[in-house]
């Protein structure tokens, strides 16, 4: 990692002065030549961006989501995410399900097909139109998730699949989400793991840092501590579930491919990354070392 700088920034969770951790750029999409400063809290371990760009929306281009051309195409693509609904149904068989940040709705579609009364909150207008008009999944279009949450009835499941790292107000949002969980309901969060082996190796170039779209990377232990403080009970916190393990190979492939602008060399580096990922899977397969984690918490009370 880059050495600590002289400047400090306040941790977005505990407000503790935190030293500079690394200087990163938009290596994933190269939409800007700007550099972005990340800090790491010495108390809770959060890696966070400061300052957050005032014009954050411009770092999400119009083609960011790659909306499928039809419901049939979405259904085929969604099979890659079936592990998500299978995991949720281990803890909640049905009921009202809210997904925050669903993109074009692959998981929401599977949840609906599995019998959940499904609702989403999404900031991209085109994605919302696709879910509402093509998939028949109710989508609330809003850039103010907190305001949209106030419209929602209590839910049996609230899911954020790789969304919490994008939220400027993640900690206050968690409080509001817990209030919207029905007794016995579960909160599902998947997120990049700042304790990952890959992050230690690749530092600021790590694709899962994704400057400046990822505003904070939250250690799983810190998230669980906060969830418990909000009255939730941990059911599962792991880096070895199917979804989390998939992000390991992705991290190697994309980080190495980002090292070049040449399309030909990108394909070569992509293949090298795939080989490296397989070779190091014995390390990343250890609990806590993977590139991402999935955490599930239950709100006490009768289901």
Secondary structure, DSSP 8 states (H G I E B T S, - for coil): -----S-EEE-TTT--EEEEEEEEE-TTT-----EEEEEE-TTT--EEESS--TTGGGGS-TTSS---SSHHHHHHHHGGGHHHHHHHHTT--SSEEEEES-TTTHHHHHHHHTT-EEEEEES-HHHHHHIIIII--EEEE-S-HHHHHTT---EEEEEEES-GGG-TTHHHHHHHHHHTEEEEEEEEEEEE-TT-HHHHHHGGG-TTT-TTT--EE--HHHHHHHHHHTTEEEEEEES-SHHHHHHHHHHHHHHHHTT---HHHHHHHHHHHHHHHHHTHHHHTSTT-SSEEEEEEEESS--
